[in-house]
Amino acid sequence: MQRVLLLSVLLFASHCVGEEPARTELAAGNSVPKAGKYAAPTRKSVAKAVKRLFDFALTPDMKTADLDVPKSAVNKLIGYVVKGPDKPSAYLSILHPSPTKIQLAIRDDSIFIPGGKPADAQRGFRRTDVNPAIDKTTTLTGVTTWYQVREHIFDIFGGSYFNPKNIYHQPMSNSRTIRVRDFQGKTLLSLPLKYDQNYNFAVTVDWIQNTLTVYSSIGTDPLKKAVGPMYNDPKAISPEFKHKGEYHLQLLKYPLPDAKIPAEKRLDVPHFGFQEPIKQEHVSFSNVFVTSGTEIEQPEFSDQ
């Protein structure tokens, strides 16, 4: 079966993807990924010239139950959570390898209802989002490096593209890849996708020249420049969108095309399409932060 996962990782971060192994065309592997060996940055690893504008700093004392407490330390880092009808801890978990991670899961009821209006329910998607509480006036201007980003300056996408004609749900040639894409969905970097390893990304956004530069690594390897600077779509810096972007850590699964839906409606993927029952699907994020300028911060790795 075709599967599409949209991993909206708004800036730098390490992340792993997990899903039930028997029913996926994204990749073979375990249903629960290994925690990985990506260590939290130490003071020694942070170059003096690098200034963090935002740090989604999860600490060892934070617990999953804290996500249900509005004034908890972890919720001070979060502006908004997109989820199903249950409490936040039903979809989000705080994990404690090194470093601390936040895990986003989707369930059959992970249906977003914008504004609480049932008529607007996004029944095509299954999604869970964490929107970190960034200062848009400092992070969405000048030159900033995102240790992962989206919406929609760039995104990180796993699995087959949605094809409304693919009513037999055949996987496409890129179904086992994870890709960094620009504003229009053009692939800038593609890597083989596996569940039992960490992927590390940093994307430098030049909000003046409208370019993207992508750095990446796998596992415990240091970040290296992969592509760029590449020009982004002019709409990415349109004045009407200035300082209006959102920072999403997101797991969003597209539907499969439903032959019962008229062809002209199948591209309305938020509202139409077929979803298989979900047993276990999640993605975890760590080391999420934003820095000023083009210099790349190299966190240290450890075997812990």
Beta strands, then each sheet from edge to edge (+ up, - down):
strand 1: 4-19
strand 2: 51-56
strand 3: 78-82
strand 4: 92-95
strand 5: 101-106
strand 6: 126-132
strand 7: 143-146
strand 8: 148-149
strand 9: 155-159
strand 10: 177-181
strand 11: 187-192
strand 12: 199-206
strand 13: 211-218
strand 14: 224-231
strand 15: 249-253
strand 16: 281-292
sheet 1: 2+ 16- 1+ 8-
sheet 2: 2+ 16- 1+ 9- 10+ 11-
sheet 3: 2+ 16- 1+ 15- 6+ 3-
sheet 4: 2+ 16- 5+ 4-
sheet 5: 2+ 16- 7+ 12- 13+ 14-
end
